[in-house]
Amino acid sequence: MRIAALLFFGTFGTFAGANALAADPQNGKAVFLRWCQGCHEALPGAGLDPPAGTYTLQQRYQGRLPAEIEKRTDLTAAQIRGLVRHGINVMTGFRKTEITDQQLDDLIAYLVKP
């Protein structure tokens, strides 16, 4: 019985550990381009309206913080995780079938500045 338990938990631990990949900022950039850029890209050239998310943040922050998400240096992993999963105001949350946990970790690695 003890050997069977050791084999089971040893195998389970191996599989569980295999799924935990290191976060990759390059993959995070791809996630950003796929899911976030449309609303949170950098402000366009002179005379063009910014995307909805950038405009909303521009109005909210009034120059105290950058409206462009990629320029922010104050975001934490917990903030990004919560906002991506649950949304805020007009921003919808994203399910794990849209942005997986690994992709979210990658996105966080891309957005959180050291």
N, C-alpha and C positions, 0 to 999 in steps of 0.2 A: 504494500500500500504506500509506504513511504517513497519507494522508488518511482511508482507511478505518479505521485504528486510532484516529485522533483522533475520528472520528465515533462509533465504538463506545464508547470510554471516556468521551467527553463525554456521550453519551446514558446510559450506565450510571451515571455520577456524578450526573446529574440525577435519575434514578429513585431511586438509593440515598439521596440527600439529601432527596427528597420524603417518604420514610418516617420520617425522624427528626423527630418532632414534639416540641415542648417539653412537659415534664411538667406536668400540670395537677392540682393538689391537690383541686379539686372533683371531677374524675373519680376521683381516688384515694379520696375519701370514698365514692363510689358503689361502687367495688371493695371497699372495706372492709365496707360494709353488705351487699353480696352474698355475699362469701366468708369474711369474718373475724368479723363481729359475733356470729354464733351461738355462738362459743366464746370470743371475746375482748371482749365488751361490758363496759361499766362495771358495777361491782357493783350488784345490784338493791337495793331498799329493805330495811329492817330485817326480819329473820325469814325472808328468802328465800335459798335457796342460790344462789351465783354459778354462772355457766356453767363447764363443765369446764376450759377453757383458763385462765380467770381464776382459778379455784380452784387449779389446779395451780401457777400462777405465784405466787399468794398464799402457798401452802405453801413453795415454793422460796425466795422472797425474804424471808419473815418480816418484812415491813415495811421492809426496806432499799431496795427499789424498788417503785414502784407496780405492782400486779398487772394493772391495766388498760392495755393496749397504747397506747391513745390518750393516756394521761397520761405515758408515758415520754418522757424528754428525752435519753436516752443512746444511743438506737438509731442505727446508721449504715446507710447505703445498702447496704453490703456484707453486713451482718448480715441485714437484711431480705431482700435478694435470695437469700442462701443458705438462710435458713429457709423462705421461700416455695417455692423450687424443690426443696429436698431434705427439708424437714420436720425434726422432732426429736421424740424420744420418741413420744408418741401422736399428734402432729400430722403429718398426711400432707403430702407435697410436692404442689405443683400444677404440672401440665403446661402448656406454652405454649398448648395447645388450650383450657385452662380460664382461665388468666390470661395474656394475651399479654404480650410484653415491654413494649409501650407501657403497658398497664394496670399492670404491675408498677412501671414508672417513675412513673406517676401515684400509685400507692399509696405509694411511697417519698416522693414529694413531699408527700403528706398526712401521713405519720407522722413523718418526720424534722424535728425542730424546729431552726430556725436558731440 
